[in-house]
Amino acid sequence: MAEAAPRARPARLGLVALGALCAAYVPLATLPAAPGSDLVLATVGGSPGWLLGPLRFAGLDGADGPLAGPLFYAGLWVALLLYVAVLVRSADIPARVAVAAIVGLHALFLLAPPLLSQDVFSYIAYARIGVEHGLSPYTTSPSDVPADAVYPFAGSKGAVSAYGPAFTLLTYPLSGLSVAGAFWTLKVVAALCSLGIVALVWRVAEALGRDPVLPALAVGLNPHVLVHVVAGAHNEALVVLITMAGVLAFVRGRQRAGPAVATAAASVKASAGLIVPFLVAGARRRVRGSLIASAVAAALVGLVALIGFGSHSLDALGLLSSNQERTSRFSLPYKTAELLGTLLPGDRLDYRSAVRIVFALAFAATFALLLRQTWRGADPLAMAGWATLAVLLASAWLVPWYALWLLPFAALAADRRLLAATIALSAWMLAIAVPL
């Protein structure tokens, strides 16, 4: 009996999805690059060519109209769904193609205007406050120096710096540049740091004996990474780059250096400190050495803060920091307080403080449980990922670029439930900062 003819080779659905994803990202990067764009928040200070960038010739004139936000939001949903399809079919995608797509899309969003945030101009403002005006950015806000050239573009004009002292010092040389020069320098730094994170995630996956393509795609193609971190030039990229350098050292057996490097990331932003206890607990037989190395790194961070800026800078090193005094309307505590205000007598403001306390206690209990599991032998990267997810759910201040804190750990964890939860949170955060 003749053998049945072999089945036709299935279509490379992963490559098709990847191509569609790349095509979907093009309008998200190019169309907002128009004068007065509602998607480029810094245009409140004007729409100079250097702000809109080289893609301004493809910008859509209607980007300042009422449909700009909803259409952009719809585009983000298309990108997220295609992103999920790419991850599901990642086995179809050769490593070289994956790397080319990640690098190409990073270049695209590097050239895009600063989307949906003015934070990058706050970085510049604090640098100019320290150098040009001789004042401390931890006690002086941009509104105290309204004549400065960066003031019209800065966000949170009445807020003092909540960033770590090392980051603030690193930005000081930017004060010698024009606002345009400082802005594009930070854009390049953010893009390179984001690509560096992808490279480190790749190396960590290899060190763990896993296929690196899926983790790299999960981090490098996420809509929040490209639209917010790269296009918006957020310093999360630098924070997570340093953190992942510590993780790579840890998985390669350098269990003192790993936690110490991760601790140093807290000098850029305090949130990085969340990962350190899991690396220390994961060291097990070398816990004492890891703990001492982390303590030394923390002491050095504190010393840099005190020497550079005095005791006020230590406020930026607290895990909850000043952002917990603010509220994001898409945070889970806010939505819970809003629901209670609807179902029970009183205004949601009556419940806000109590809800925050409940969420903080729930996070503390979750953190302790996950840390105990790590001590007992659970994967420290997975436990750190679950803890990061927990703190994002408990935080009163939730913004989409915080997704980068979680993505590397979700991508590297063997527990695919964590990656699924991360994607679900990414979907929830799509609407944040979009003018709907």
Disulfide bonds with the S-S distance in Angstrom:
none
